[in-house]
């Protein structure tokens, strides 16, 4: 007589959690790539409170203003799922202290990144409204950075720092090869530094590939 082994509830829950985290690891970079591609390249330009630069940027963004809201939504969703992806990487790294620190940094930085992108995209969207007086729009946009924007951007930089820690932790746990971990760590740096627009979106591809490999490793029975 053959005995049939039934998976325990704990095993079933763990498998489902891994699949959900793996799904987040796949979806997050794709959403970030799509959002980056949709956003006008000029939206990432700096104006440093200069009216002439602000005028130039608003003129560059205005023809594509209709893409700003959808780009913001895609980037925000991508950052939200990146938090779940970070905890998936932490589990892949067997919950080491380094990986937990990395996941915590991503959790703190992702909302700040969403806020930074929201202010940037929605402010530009409002100020490129044809009904708004141009002079008023330029003055508002030129002064839209401020200390709060600087602090929010600095908090946003915790995201790439956290992802780099997670990549290192996964490599140290021998769950990712060095080049696979490099795709995650270097890929997130390229994604943050590249800027917006279709060309900038291409720099998100290494992160997409790195998290794809990590998601597959997470869902292997041995992990």
C-alpha positions as CSV (number, residue, x, y, z in Angstrom):
1,X,0.0,0.0,0.0
2,X,1.4,3.4,-1.1
3,X,1.2,6.2,1.4
4,X,0.3,9.6,-0.1
5,X,2.1,12.6,1.5
6,X,0.0,15.7,1.8
7,X,1.8,19.1,2.1
8,X,1.4,20.7,5.4
9,X,-0.5,24.0,5.7
10,X,2.8,25.8,6.6
11,X,4.4,24.5,3.4
12,X,1.4,25.6,1.3
13,X,1.4,29.1,2.8
14,X,5.2,29.4,2.3
15,X,4.9,28.3,-1.3
16,X,2.1,30.8,-1.9
17,X,4.1,33.6,-0.3
18,X,7.1,32.8,-2.4
19,X,5.0,32.9,-5.6
20,X,3.5,36.3,-4.6
21,X,6.9,37.7,-3.8
22,X,8.2,36.3,-7.0
23,X,5.4,37.9,-8.9
24,X,6.2,41.2,-7.3
25,X,9.9,40.7,-8.3
26,X,8.7,40.3,-11.9
27,X,6.1,43.0,-12.0
28,X,8.0,45.8,-10.2
29,X,10.8,46.4,-12.7
30,X,8.4,46.1,-15.7
31,X,6.1,48.8,-14.2
32,X,9.1,51.0,-13.5
33,X,10.3,50.5,-17.1
34,X,6.9,51.3,-18.5
35,X,6.5,54.3,-16.3
36,X,9.9,55.6,-17.2
37,X,9.3,55.1,-20.9
38,X,5.9,57.0,-20.7
39,X,7.2,60.0,-18.9
40,X,8.6,62.8,-21.1
41,X,12.4,62.9,-20.9
42,X,12.4,66.6,-20.0
43,X,10.5,66.0,-16.7
44,X,13.8,64.9,-15.1
45,X,15.6,68.1,-16.0
46,X,16.8,70.4,-13.2
47,X,15.9,74.1,-13.1
48,X,17.5,75.1,-9.8
49,X,15.0,78.0,-9.2
50,X,16.1,79.6,-12.5
51,X,13.2,81.0,-14.5
52,X,14.9,80.6,-17.9
53,X,15.5,76.9,-17.3
54,X,12.0,76.4,-15.9
55,X,10.5,78.0,-19.0
56,X,12.6,75.7,-21.2
57,X,11.5,72.6,-19.3
58,X,7.8,73.5,-19.3
59,X,7.9,74.1,-23.1
60,X,9.6,70.7,-23.5
61,X,7.1,68.9,-21.3
62,X,4.0,70.6,-22.6
63,X,3.5,68.5,-25.8
64,X,3.5,65.3,-23.8
65,X,1.6,66.5,-20.7
66,X,-1.1,64.0,-21.2
67,X,1.4,61.2,-20.5
68,X,2.4,62.5,-17.0
69,X,-0.5,61.1,-14.9
70,X,-0.2,57.6,-16.4
71,X,3.6,57.7,-16.0
72,X,3.3,58.7,-12.4
73,X,0.8,55.9,-11.7
74,X,3.0,53.2,-13.3
75,X,6.1,54.4,-11.4
76,X,4.2,54.5,-8.1
77,X,2.8,51.0,-8.6
78,X,6.3,49.8,-9.5
79,X,7.8,51.3,-6.4
80,X,5.1,49.8,-4.2
81,X,5.8,46.3,-5.7
82,X,9.5,46.9,-5.3
83,X,9.0,46.9,-1.5
84,X,7.5,43.4,-1.8
85,X,10.3,42.4,-4.2
86,X,12.8,43.6,-1.6
87,X,11.4,41.2,1.0
88,X,11.5,38.5,-1.6
89,X,15.2,39.1,-2.1
90,X,15.6,39.1,1.7
91,X,14.0,35.7,1.9
92,X,16.2,34.5,-1.0
93,X,19.2,35.7,1.1
94,X,17.8,33.5,4.0
95,X,16.7,36.5,6.1
96,X,20.2,37.7,6.9
97,X,20.7,40.9,8.8
98,X,22.2,42.6,5.8
99,X,19.2,41.6,3.7
100,X,16.7,42.8,6.3
101,X,18.5,46.1,6.5
102,X,18.3,46.4,2.7
103,X,14.6,45.6,2.7
104,X,14.0,48.2,5.4
105,X,15.8,50.9,3.4
106,X,13.7,50.1,0.3
107,X,10.5,50.3,2.5
108,X,11.5,53.7,3.7
109,X,12.7,55.0,0.3
110,X,9.9,53.8,-1.9
111,X,7.1,56.0,-0.5
112,X,9.5,59.0,-0.7
113,X,10.2,58.1,-4.3
114,X,6.5,58.0,-5.1
115,X,6.0,61.4,-3.4
116,X,9.0,62.9,-5.2
117,X,7.7,61.7,-8.6
118,X,4.1,62.7,-7.8
119,X,5.1,66.3,-7.0
120,X,7.4,66.5,-10.0
121,X,4.9,65.0,-12.5
122,X,1.7,66.5,-11.2
123,X,3.2,69.9,-10.8
124,X,4.4,69.9,-14.4
125,X,1.0,68.6,-15.5
126,X,-0.8,71.4,-13.8
127,X,1.6,74.1,-14.9
128,X,1.5,73.1,-18.6
129,X,-2.3,73.6,-18.7
130,X,-2.9,76.0,-21.7
131,X,-5.4,77.9,-19.6
132,X,-2.8,78.9,-17.0
133,X,-1.0,82.2,-17.4
134,X,2.6,81.4,-18.6
135,X,4.3,83.8,-16.2
136,X,2.6,82.4,-13.2
137,X,3.4,78.8,-14.3
138,X,7.1,79.7,-14.7
139,X,7.3,81.3,-11.2
140,X,5.7,78.4,-9.5
141,X,7.8,75.8,-11.3
142,X,11.0,77.6,-10.7
143,X,10.4,77.6,-7.0
144,X,9.0,74.1,-6.8
145,X,12.1,72.3,-5.5
146,X,12.6,73.7,-2.0
147,X,14.0,72.0,1.1
148,X,11.1,69.5,1.3
149,X,11.8,68.3,-2.3
150,X,15.5,67.9,-1.5
151,X,14.8,65.8,1.6
152,X,12.3,63.6,-0.3
153,X,14.8,63.0,-3.1
154,X,17.5,62.1,-0.5
155,X,15.1,59.6,1.1
156,X,14.4,58.2,-2.4
157,X,18.1,57.3,-2.7
158,X,17.6,54.8,0.1
159,X,15.9,52.6,-2.6
160,X,19.1,51.9,-4.7
161,X,21.1,51.6,-1.5
162,X,18.8,49.0,-0.1
163,X,18.7,47.1,-3.3
164,X,22.5,47.0,-3.4
165,X,22.6,45.6,0.1
166,X,20.0,43.0,-0.9
167,X,22.1,42.0,-4.0
168,X,25.2,41.6,-1.8
169,X,23.3,39.6,0.8
170,X,21.9,37.2,-1.9
171,X,25.4,36.7,-3.3
172,X,26.9,36.1,0.2
173,X,24.1,33.5,0.8
174,X,25.2,31.7,-2.4
175,X,21.7,32.0,-3.8
176,X,22.7,34.4,-6.7
177,X,25.9,34.3,-8.7
178,X,28.0,37.4,-8.6
179,X,26.9,38.5,-12.0
180,X,23.2,37.9,-11.2
181,X,23.6,40.0,-8.0
182,X,25.3,42.6,-10.1
183,X,22.4,42.8,-12.4
184,X,20.2,43.8,-9.5
185,X,22.6,46.1,-7.8
186,X,24.0,47.9,-10.8
187,X,20.7,47.7,-12.6
188,X,18.9,49.7,-9.9
189,X,21.7,52.3,-10.0
190,X,21.3,52.6,-13.8
191,X,17.5,52.9,-13.5
192,X,17.7,55.7,-10.9
193,X,20.5,57.6,-12.7
194,X,19.3,57.3,-16.3
195,X,16.4,59.7,-16.2
196,X,13.0,59.5,-17.9
197,X,11.9,58.8,-21.4
198,X,12.2,55.8,-23.8
199,X,16.0,55.9,-23.8
200,X,16.2,56.1,-20.0
201,X,13.8,53.1,-19.8
202,X,16.4,50.9,-21.6
203,X,18.7,51.3,-18.5
204,X,16.0,49.5,-16.4
205,X,16.5,46.3,-18.4
206,X,19.4,44.9,-16.3
207,X,17.2,45.2,-13.2
208,X,14.4,43.4,-15.0
209,X,16.7,40.5,-15.9
210,X,18.3,40.4,-12.4
211,X,14.9,40.3,-10.6
212,X,13.6,37.7,-13.1
213,X,16.5,35.4,-12.2
214,X,16.0,36.1,-8.5
215,X,12.3,35.3,-8.8
216,X,13.0,31.9,-10.4
217,X,15.6,31.1,-7.7
218,X,13.2,32.1,-5.0
219,X,10.6,29.6,-6.2
220,X,13.0,26.7,-6.6
221,X,12.3,23.9,-4.1
222,X,15.8,24.1,-2.7
223,X,15.4,27.7,-1.6
